[in-house]
Amino acid sequence: MEFSFWYDETYTYKGYITADSEEEARKIIEQVQLGEISINDLPSFQCKDKGYTLEIDEGTLEDLNG
């Protein structure tokens, strides 16, 4: 038998970049938020894993066998 269900995964990171000023750092981060550049293209980008959560919506369990 086959069943489906919905779930959410959240990975949380703390990122680090280099910039000449806070203003420049904010502009660079905004470029990522606007989709103009990838987070991996940030200057001297590094990150540290901060957490992970998994939420399963048991109410969405559906029998796919008819």
C-alpha positions in Angstrom: 0.0 0.0 0.0 1.2 3.5 -0.7 0.4 6.7 1.3 1.4 10.4 0.9 1.7 13.1 3.5 3.0 16.7 3.7 6.0 17.7 5.8 8.2 20.8 6.3 12.0 20.8 6.9 13.8 23.9 8.2 17.5 24.2 8.2 18.9 27.2 10.1 22.3 28.7 9.6 24.3 31.7 10.8 26.1 33.3 7.8 29.3 35.3 7.7 30.5 37.7 5.0 33.1 40.4 4.5 32.2 44.1 3.6 33.8 47.5 4.1 30.8 48.8 6.1 27.5 47.8 7.6 25.8 49.6 4.7 27.6 47.6 2.1 26.9 44.4 4.0 23.2 45.2 4.0 23.2 46.0 0.2 25.0 42.7 -0.5 22.5 40.7 1.6 19.6 42.5 -0.1 21.0 41.3 -3.5 20.6 37.7 -2.2 17.0 38.4 -1.0 16.1 39.9 -4.4 17.6 36.8 -6.2 20.3 38.9 -8.0 23.1 36.7 -6.6 23.3 33.4 -4.9 24.1 33.2 -1.2 27.2 31.2 -2.1 28.4 34.1 -4.2 28.7 36.4 -1.1 32.2 37.8 -0.4 34.1 35.3 1.8 30.8 33.6 2.6 30.9 31.1 5.4 28.1 29.5 7.5 27.6 27.5 10.6 24.7 25.1 11.1 22.5 26.4 13.9 19.6 24.0 13.9 17.1 21.7 12.1 13.4 21.0 12.6 11.1 18.6 10.9 7.3 19.0 11.1 5.0 16.2 9.7 1.4 17.1 9.1 -0.3 13.7 10.1 -3.6 15.1 9.1 -2.6 15.0 5.4 -2.0 11.3 5.4 -3.7 10.0 2.3 -4.2 6.5 1.0 -3.1 6.5 -2.7 -4.6 3.0 -3.4 -8.1 4.3 -4.1 
